[in-house]
């Protein structure tokens, strides 16, 4: 395992972090973690040098933290830096800060977390937390030993990211969505470099863009196959992230034992400045081709769920994206037909509640009738469709 300096805490942190957001599940139920398998996966990662473990209050419908607490028994807790996140959208009063942290420590079966993040900050959410003096509270939590250091995860635009960093001098780290497709999205490359310039460690989430960069259409895979050095698509994506010296570590939400094994091998090969100019150009070509292939920028983070009307939004998006990106419409229509009727795109009532929670700012209510037209009614997909126009091409 390779390690990088977690600067403000003077820790050596593994370049690969274990994200407990996409653990293996049973019967397709996100709250039913396959604990024996997930535990073996986590222990294998730790035994091979992973020392950064990331979870959150809401992951796996509230079951991730309790699982992590159980899995870290038997001496594993002492081998990792444990990170979890305040559910900022649920904190309405200052007393909620202590309430949630206390519950999280109980779930995790520990008296402290090494890293505590304000979860999914946006402009409005940051303003509401400032009104509750969240930073003053956090400093007292650090002083009491319940928190090792404070950071935040982010889902908004770069100017907001910069403002959050500039508003408070006590940040130790931040967590941003970053991969070779998202160089200009959310915090982006500008945010990565700005955070590093202020001495913060940067944790990268979604280095594989919710798994989309791990399996590529044949026409795009051919670009990577033309390179003298042979790598899997996932390895290309991870090496691109690790290539940048401003990145402290990349989180991977691993759901198969194979993911752990392959990512450990990739991490061992990682280093900064290792990609050649030709390899960087290759990735740029892949980026441009992929932008044409996947029309909906969903990462399956599940923040939009549950839908008040029962629509399985990520599943609809995933089926549609794969149909569009790989030109496998027959397969996509078959998979759409397997979704229970109350969970298909047609069941959307255009309430807009999901759109207030989506970190990708997807026009979900606009996409739903388009998805049903294509997958449910068999109409051709109009690639000129622009969500936000409030009209679905017929």
ZAMARGU-4260 file (C-alpha; in steps of 0.2 Angstrom, whole numbers, plus 5000, padded with zeros to 4 digits):
<rodrens>
0) 5000/5000/5000 | 5006/5018/4996 | 5003/5032/5009 | 5002/5051/5008 | 5003/5064/5021
5) 4987/5070/5029 | 4994/5087/5032 | 4986/5096/5046 | 4986/5080/5057 | 5003/5073/5052
10) 4995/5056/5048 | 5001/5044/5034 | 4985/5039/5025 | 4983/5025/5013 | 4980/5032/4995
15) 4965/5020/4994 | 4951/5023/5006 | 4937/5011/5009 | 4920/5019/5007 | 4905/5010/5016
20) 4892/5017/5005 | 4890/5003/4992 | 4893/4988/5002 | 4886/4971/4996 | 4868/4969/4999
25) 4855/4955/5000 | 4840/4953/4989 | 4843/4970/4981 | 4838/4979/4998 | 4850/4993/5002
30) 4847/4992/5021 | 4851/4973/5020 | 4870/4973/5020 | 4878/4956/5017 | 4888/4957/5033
35) 4899/4941/5031 | 4905/4946/5014 | 4906/4965/5018 | 4916/4961/5034 | 4928/4949/5024
40) 4931/4963/5011 | 4934/4976/5024 | 4946/4965/5034 | 4955/4961/5018 | 4957/4979/5014
45) 4964/4984/5031 | 4975/4969/5032 | 4983/4975/5016 | 4986/4992/5022 | 4970/5002/5020
50) 4969/5014/5035 | 4955/5026/5030 | 4937/5020/5032 | 4922/5032/5027 | 4904/5030/5032
55) 4889/5042/5035 | 4873/5043/5046 | 4862/5039/5031 | 4872/5026/5021 | 4863/5010/5018
60) 4847/5018/5025 | 4856/5020/5042 | 4864/5003/5043 | 4881/5007/5037 | 4887/5015/5053
65) 4881/5000/5064 | 4889/4988/5052 | 4906/4997/5053 | 4905/4997/5072 | 4903/4978/5072
70) 4916/4975/5058 | 4929/4985/5067 | 4928/4975/5083 | 4943/4963/5087 | 4956/4976/5086
75) 4952/4983/5068 | 4946/5000/5075 | 4964/5004/5081 | 4971/5001/5063 | 4961/5014/5054
80) 4956/5032/5054 | 4938/5032/5055 | 4927/5045/5046 | 4909/5049/5047 | 4897/5063/5043
85) 4884/5074/5051 | 4867/5073/5042 | 4867/5092/5039 | 4849/5092/5031 | 4842/5084/5047
90) 4850/5097/5059 | 4837/5110/5063 | 4844/5116/5080 | 4861/5117/5088 | 4856/5103/5100
95) 4855/5092/5085 | 4874/5092/5083 | 4877/5083/5099 | 4862/5072/5097 | 4868/5065/5080
100) 4886/5064/5085 | 4881/5054/5101 | 4871/5042/5091 | 4884/5040/5078 | 4897/5036/5092
105) 4886/5023/5099 | 4882/5015/5082 | 4901/5014/5078 | 4905/5007/5095 | 4919/5020/5098
110) 4922/5035/5110 | 4928/5046/5095 | 4929/5047/5076 | 4946/5053/5069 | 4937/5063/5055
115) 4920/5071/5055 | 4913/5079/5040 | 4898/5091/5037 | 4889/5081/5025 | 4885/5087/5007
120) 4888/5106/5009 | 4879/5117/4997 | 4877/5136/4998 | 4860/5136/5007 | 4865/5122/5019
125) 4882/5130/5024 | 4872/5146/5028 | 4860/5137/5039 | 4874/5129/5048 | 4883/5145/5050
130) 4868/5152/5058 | 4869/5138/5071 | 4887/5141/5075 | 4892/5124/5069 | 4911/5128/5068
135) 4911/5134/5087 | 4902/5118/5091 | 4914/5107/5081 | 4929/5116/5090 | 4922/5111/5107
140) 4919/5093/5100 | 4937/5092/5095 | 4943/5099/5112 | 4933/5086/5121 | 4941/5072/5110
145) 4925/5066/5102 | 4931/5072/5085 | 4949/5071/5079 | 4947/5085/5065 | 4934/5093/5055
150) 4930/5093/5036 | 4916/5093/5024 | 4910/5085/5009 | 4904/5096/4995 | 4890/5096/4981
155) 4889/5113/4973 | 4899/5125/4962 | 4917/5131/4963 | 4913/5148/4969 | 4903/5141/4984
160) 4917/5129/4987 | 4929/5143/4988 | 4918/5153/5000 | 4916/5139/5012 | 4935/5136/5013
165) 4938/5155/5015 | 4924/5157/5028 | 4933/5146/5041 | 4951/5143/5045 | 4948/5127/5055
170) 4945/5115/5041 | 4958/5100/5041 | 4951/5092/5025 | 4938/5092/5012 | 4930/5078/5002
175) 4925/5082/4983 | 4918/5072/4969 | 4933/5071/4956 | 4937/5060/4942 | 4943/5062/4924
180) 4925/5066/4919 | 4922/5079/4932 | 4936/5091/4930 | 4925/5106/4928 | 4910/5100/4938
185) 4906/5105/4956 | 4923/5109/4965 | 4933/5102/4950 | 4951/5104/4947 | 4951/5122/4952
190) 4943/5117/4969 | 4956/5103/4971 | 4971/5115/4969 | 4963/5129/4979 | 4960/5117/4994
195) 4978/5110/4993 | 4985/5128/4992 | 4977/5132/5009 | 4985/5116/5016 | 4970/5105/5017
200) 4970/5087/5013 | 4958/5082/4999 | 4948/5066/4999 | 4941/5061/4982 | 4925/5053/4981
205) 4917/5045/4965 | 4934/5042/4957 | 4925/5029/4946 | 4909/5040/4944 | 4898/5028/4952
210) 4905/5013/4943 | 4903/5021/4926 | 4921/5022/4922 | 4924/5004/4927 | 4914/4997/4912
215) 4915/5006/4896 | 4907/5004/4879 | 4917/4994/4866 | 4920/5010/4855 | 4927/5019/4870
220) 4937/5004/4877 | 4946/5003/4860 | 4954/5020/4865 | 4962/5013/4880 | 4967/4997/4871
225) 4977/5007/4859 | 4989/5012/4873 | 5006/5003/4875 | 5003/5001/4894 | 4988/4990/4897
230) 4976/4994/4911 | 4958/4990/4916 | 4946/5005/4914 | 4945/5006/4933 | 4964/5007/4934
235) 4965/5020/4921 | 4953/5031/4931 | 4961/5028/4948 | 4979/5031/4942 | 4972/5048/4934
240) 4966/5053/4951 | 4982/5047/4960 | 4993/5055/4947 | 4989/5072/4955 | 4999/5078/4970
245) 4985/5088/4977 | 4975/5072/4980 | 4977/5064/4997 | 4967/5048/4994 | 4953/5041/4983
250) 4938/5033/4991 | 4931/5017/4983 | 4914/5011/4987 | 4917/4993/4984 | 4903/4980/4983
255) 4912/4964/4977 | 4928/4956/4984 | 4935/4957/4966 | 4934/4976/4968 | 4944/4976/4984
260) 4957/4964/4976 | 4959/4974/4960 | 4959/4991/4969 | 4973/4985/4981 | 4984/4981/4966
265) 4980/4998/4958 | 4985/5007/4974 | 5001/4998/4975 | 5006/5005/4958 | 5000/5023/4961
270) 5011/5038/4961 | 5011/5056/4957 | 5016/5062/4940 | 5017/5044/4933 | 5005/5047/4918
275) 5014/5052/4902 | 5008/5066/4891 | 5002/5053/4878 | 4992/5044/4892 | 4984/5061/4898
280) 4979/5064/4880 | 4972/5047/4879 | 4961/5050/4894 | 4955/5067/4886 | 4949/5057/4871
285) 4940/5045/4882 | 4932/5060/4892 | 4925/5068/4876 | 4918/5052/4869 | 4910/5047/4886
290) 4902/5064/4887 | 4893/5060/4871 | 4888/5042/4878 | 4880/5044/4895 | 4866/5057/4894
295) 4862/5058/4913 | 4875/5062/4926 | 4869/5051/4940 | 4881/5043/4951 | 4869/5033/4961
300) 4872/5042/4977 | 4854/5039/4983 | 4852/5056/4990 | 4836/5058/4979 | 4829/5043/4988
305) 4816/5038/4994 | 4805/5046/4981 | 4788/5051/4990 | 4779/5042/4976 | 4789/5027/4976
310) 4799/5029/4960 | 4816/5020/4960 | 4825/5035/4952 | 4843/5028/4952 | 4838/5012/4944
315) 4828/5021/4930 | 4843/5032/4927 | 4855/5017/4927 | 4845/5007/4915 | 4843/5022/4903
320) 4861/5027/4903 | 4867/5010/4899 | 4855/5009/4885 | 4860/5025/4878 | 4879/5024/4881
325) 4881/5006/4875 | 4867/5006/4862 | 4859/4991/4871 | 4841/4997/4870 | 4833/4980/4869
330) 4842/4975/4885 | 4837/4991/4893 | 4819/4990/4889 | 4819/4972/4896 | 4826/4978/4912
335) 4814/4992/4913 | 4800/4980/4911 | 4807/4971/4927 | 4804/4986/4938 | 4788/4985/4948
340) 4775/4996/4941 | 4775/5009/4955 | 4794/5011/4954 | 4795/5015/4935 | 4798/5032/4928
345) 4780/5034/4923 | 4775/5034/4941 | 4783/5051/4943 | 4771/5065/4948 | 4783/5079/4945
350) 4783/5085/4963 | 4801/5091/4962 | 4806/5085/4979 | 4820/5074/4973 | 4828/5089/4963
355) 4831/5099/4979 | 4842/5084/4985 | 4851/5079/4969 | 4870/5084/4971 | 4871/5083/4952
360) 4857/5096/4949 | 4849/5084/4937 | 4832/5089/4930 | 4824/5073/4936 | 4806/5077/4933
365) 4810/5081/4915 | 4820/5065/4912 | 4806/5053/4919 | 4793/5055/4905 | 4808/5054/4892
370) 4814/5038/4900 | 4796/5030/4900 | 4794/5036/4882 | 4810/5027/4876 | 4810/5012/4888
375) 4792/5009/4891 | 4784/5014/4875 | 4798/5010/4863 | 4801/5027/4856 | 4818/5032/4849
380) 4829/5042/4861 | 4831/5060/4854 | 4849/5064/4858 | 4845/5082/4856 | 4833/5081/4871
385) 4838/5095/4884 | 4832/5093/4902 | 4826/5109/4909 | 4816/5113/4893 | 4800/5107/4902
390) 4795/5097/4887 | 4799/5079/4882 | 4801/5075/4864 | 4787/5064/4857
</rodrens>
